[in-house]
Amino acid sequence: LYDISVDKGKYRAVSFFDISSPINEEELRLKELITVSVKNIVDEAFQDKCNFISFISLSSIIVISSWQEEALGELMDINNYVCLTAQKVLNISVTSGTGRFYKKLTNIKKSYHESKTAVEYKAVMGEGRAIYIKDMESIKGEESIFDTMVEKKLLMAIKFGPISHIEENIQEITDKLTGAEINEFTYNTYLLGILNTL
């Protein structure tokens, strides 16, 4: 389809850079220039690190990158660098969504959809940073750890039970959190939920 170099590596991933909406008329007029400027930052950041191709639209840049190994740490560093540089140099918020790495070229579409979905989590994670889809899916998958039943049980123990029941409930919750494979953000969210209940 395209004469591109992304078929040279073993693994491919898509990064989706979402540029925040203009907040005033002047920014709206400059939108195209801002998008081109962000694309320049993106291209410079990826240059000499991997094989890649980038595409531009009015409010986003899509990058397909190709790597010899699943270099997630390096890719996330590049994406975070782009977000920070856009804020520092252009004074605009850019949020990056990162899809999973795949070996088959046909899975680029899957990584693209994952990268767009990851950007949607900016409402939870905040704008102006790189977000990896797998981290967000672990949040979604672990939502049941501190559900309403656990919350009600803890509340009942606090209101009507002895201190030993409260301690048992808190210990049960912390055991679940410790045993679950969740990231620091999710862990802190659950702890905040416990504190809100208290």
Rosetta blueprint (number, residue, H / E / L):
1 L L
2 Y L
3 D L
4 I L
5 S L
6 V L
7 D L
8 K L
9 G L
10 K L
11 Y E
12 R E
13 A E
14 V E
15 S E
16 F E
17 F E
18 D E
19 I E
20 S L
21 S L
22 P L
23 I L
24 N L
25 E H
26 E H
27 E H
28 L H
29 R H
30 L L
31 K H
32 E H
33 L H
34 I H
35 T H
36 V H
37 S H
38 V H
39 K H
40 N H
41 I H
42 V H
43 D H
44 E H
45 A H
46 F H
47 Q L
48 D L
49 K L
50 C L
51 N E
52 F E
53 I E
54 S E
55 F E
56 I E
57 S L
58 L L
59 S L
60 S E
61 I E
62 I E
63 V E
64 I E
65 S E
66 S E
67 W E
68 Q L
69 E L
70 E L
71 A L
72 L H
73 G H
74 E H
75 L H
76 M H
77 D H
78 I H
79 N H
80 N H
81 Y H
82 V H
83 C H
84 L H
85 T H
86 A H
87 Q H
88 K H
89 V H
90 L H
91 N L
92 I L
93 S L
94 V E
95 T E
96 S E
97 G E
98 T E
99 G L
100 R L
101 F L
102 Y E
103 K L
104 K L
105 L H
106 T H
107 N H
108 I H
109 K H
110 K H
111 S H
112 Y H
113 H H
114 E H
115 S H
116 K H
117 T H
118 A H
119 V H
120 E H
121 Y L
122 K H
123 A H
124 V H
125 M H
126 G L
127 E L
128 G L
129 R L
130 A E
131 I E
132 Y E
133 I H
134 K H
135 D H
136 M H
137 E H
138 S H
139 I H
140 K H
141 G H
142 E L
143 E L
144 S L
145 I L
146 F L
147 D L
148 T H
149 M H
150 V H
151 E H
152 K H
153 K H
154 L H
155 L H
156 M H
157 A H
158 I H
159 K H
160 F H
161 G L
162 P L
163 I H
164 S H
165 H H
166 I H
167 E H
168 E H
169 N H
170 I H
171 Q H
172 E H
173 I H
174 T H
175 D H
176 K H
177 L H
178 T H
179 G H
180 A L
181 E L
182 I L
183 N L
184 E H
185 F H
186 T H
187 Y H
188 N H
189 T H
190 Y H
191 L H
192 L H
193 G H
194 I H
195 L H
196 N H
197 T H
198 L L
